[in-house]
Amino acid sequence: MTDPVVAEYRPGWPPSSFLAQLPGECLAALLAAGQWVSFAADEVLVDEDAVDDDVFLLVSSYVKVTGRLGRHDALLAVRGAGDLVGEFAAIDGNPRSATVRACGRRPVVAVRLSAESFWAVVGRDRAAAKLVASIVAGKARASNRRRVDYTGVGPPVRVARLVRELAELYGTEVAGSMVIGLDLTQLELGSFVGVTRATAERALRQLREAGLLETGGRRLVVRDQAGLDEVAAGLRSLG
């Protein structure tokens, strides 16, 4: 792809994302060394337990990261444009620890590189190598922080905190509301905060009846951000 095409996607990368922070020469080298690919909603980029070691640079849209939990999949994380996914297998050579699947309203555009190609480029740039280590550490810290956030509080608070986080990271403001355009099931939302689907459904209904959220078609719309923040902070009870 040409530079103008890259420029089309770059404004969508959050400043804190991997691609946005990469030194310019390293970014250009990675984009040139990889294969540009596209995934429609629900298509798999990475399959749990597979033994491949490709990494993906997410250029646009979103993916969900899930792990098998009995007969269901548990939501582990959501990643968006500018993020790096698949790097764990490229680091330690072990089978994939999770499945990564497209979940945005638009197709995922990504650049796929083998671990060898990825490290050949990153290894030449000390700042880029340090950034990879920082990104991996940041994911571990975020996982630990969520365990604390979702411990010792009721389901409505847990779900409110998750929705607030998703809105901050992936929401789009439309007519005064925050639209979260991710294809996530209530089972997945529940698994992320450690509750059953029925409990997640009940918590979402409470938030909806309080006028804080609108749900439907696997879409979440935050109608009252201040009210949602109050619930997430434990300052407002929904009964």
N, C-alpha and C positions, 0 to 999 in steps of 0.2 A: 504494500500500500504506500501511497505517496504522503508527503508531509501535509498537504491540505486535508487529507482524510483524518490523519492523526489530530490535526488542529481542531477538527470538527468535534472530536470526543474529549479533548483535553479539558474544556471548561467544566465538564461534569465530574472531574476527579477532585474529591475533597483535598484540601491542602495537607491533611495529615496522612493521606493514603500513600502506599508504596510508590506508585508510578509518579505521583506529584512530587515526591521528595527525591527521586532518583536524579543524580547528576545527568545533565543533558546528553552528553556523549554516550554514557552507559545506557540510557533509555533508548537512544537511537540504535545502538548496537543490538540490544535485546529485541527490539521490534523487527529489526532486519534479519536477525538470526532465526526467528521463530516462524511458525506457520499461522497465518490468520485463519480463524475458524469462527463459526457461528452456531449457536444452539437455540432452538425454539423452546418455549416454556415446557418444563418437565423433562427435557433431555438431560442425559447424564454426562458430566465432564469427567468425573472421577468415581470409580466404583469401589466400595468398601471391600477389603481383602484382596483386591487386584495387586499384581506384583510389578506394574509399570511404575515409572518414576518421572513422568512428565510434570512440568509445572505450567500454570496458566496465569497470564497477566490479564486481568479483567479490564477490558477497554470500555465497556458499557453495560448497563443493566445490573441485574442482581442474581445471586445464587444462594441456595440454602445448603447448609452442611448438616447431614443427619447421620445417626448411628443406629444400627439395628438393636432393638430392645424387645426380645420375644418376637411376637407376631407383628409388631409395629416398629416404626422408625421414630427415634427421638430427635427433636431439633436441637442441634448443638450451637449453631451460629448462623448468621446471615452475613454475606460479604457482597460488596458493591463495586461499582466502577472505580478503578484505580488500585484495587486490592490484588494481592498475590495469593493463590491457592495451590495446594498440592505440594508445598515445599517440604513438608515433613518427610515424605518418602524420598525426596531428592537429597535430604540431609542424612538420614540414617539407613536408607536402602531397604527398610522393612515394608511389608505389605500395607496397603492403604488402610488407615484407621477409620475412615468415614466416607460417605458418599456425598458428592457435590453435584447439585442439580439446578438447572436454570429455573428461576421462579419469578422473574420480573414480567411486567406487562409487555415489554419489548424484548426481542431476541437478545441473547448475550453475545456480544462480539468479544473475542479474546485472542490472545497470541499464545500458542502452545510451543513449548520448548522441551527438549529432553533435558534431563538433569545435567548431562555432560555439556550441552550447549549453554545452558543457563550458567553453570559455574565457570565455564571458559570465559564468559563475558564478565560476570560479577567478580571473579577472582582477580581481574586486572585492575579493579577500582576499589581501593581500600574503603572509601566512603560508602560505596554500594554494598560491600560485604558487611560493613558495620550496620547498615540500614536493615539488611536481611535479619541479622541477629536481633536488632531492636524490634522488628515486626513480630518475630517469633516470640520474644519475651513479652511483648505487649498483648498477644493473644492469650498467653498463659496467665498474665496478670488480670485480664478482663474476665477470664473463666473463674479465677479465684474470687474476684470481687462479686460476681453474680451469685456464687454460693452463699456469700454473706448476705447479700441483698435479699435473697429469697428464703432465708432461714428465720424462723420465729415470727413470721407475719402471716396473716390470713390470705386466702386466694385472691380476693379483690385487690388487695395491695400488691401482691405479686404480679398479677396481670396488668394492673395500672402501671407498675414500674417497667414492665416489658414493653407495653404499648408506648410509654413515654420515650424509652430508649429507641424503639423503632422509628418513632416520629422524628426524633432529633437527628437520627442518622440517615433515614431513607424517606422521610416525608416530603411532600410537595404542597405548598400552600395554594389553595384554590378557594376563592370567595370567602376568605376568613376562616376556613377550616384547613386541617392538615390531613391530606390524603396519603395513606401508606399503600403504595401500589405493589404489594408483595403477595404472591400466591401461597398463603400459608393456611393450613387447616386448623381447626380448633384443637384437634388431637396434638398437632405439632406445637401449638402455642402452649397447651397444657404441659406437654413433656418438657418444654424448655424451663418452665418454672416449677416443675416437680409436682404437678397435680394431674388427676385423670381428665379425660375429655369431658365427662359430665360436670366435673367441678369447674373446669375452664368455661364451659358453656354457661353455667350458672353465674360465674363471676362476670363474664361478658354481658350477660343479660342485666345484671345489676348496674353495670356501668352504662349500658344503653338506656335503661329505664330512668337513670339519674340525669339523662340528657348529655352525658359526657362523650359518648361514642355513637357511631352508626356502623352497623355491620351488615354484611351481605355479599354474596358472590366472592368469598375469600378476600374481601377488601375491608380495611379498617379506615374509618374517618373520624378524626378527633374533632368534636364539635366545641368542646369547652376545655381548652388547654389548662386554664387556671384551676378549674375543678378537678381535672385529672391529676394535676400536680399535688393538690391537697390530699387526694386519696393515696397517691404514691408515697407521700410523706407521712401518712398515718394521721393526718390532721382532720380527716373527714371520714365518718363511718357510713357505710351503705346498708347497715342493718344486718 
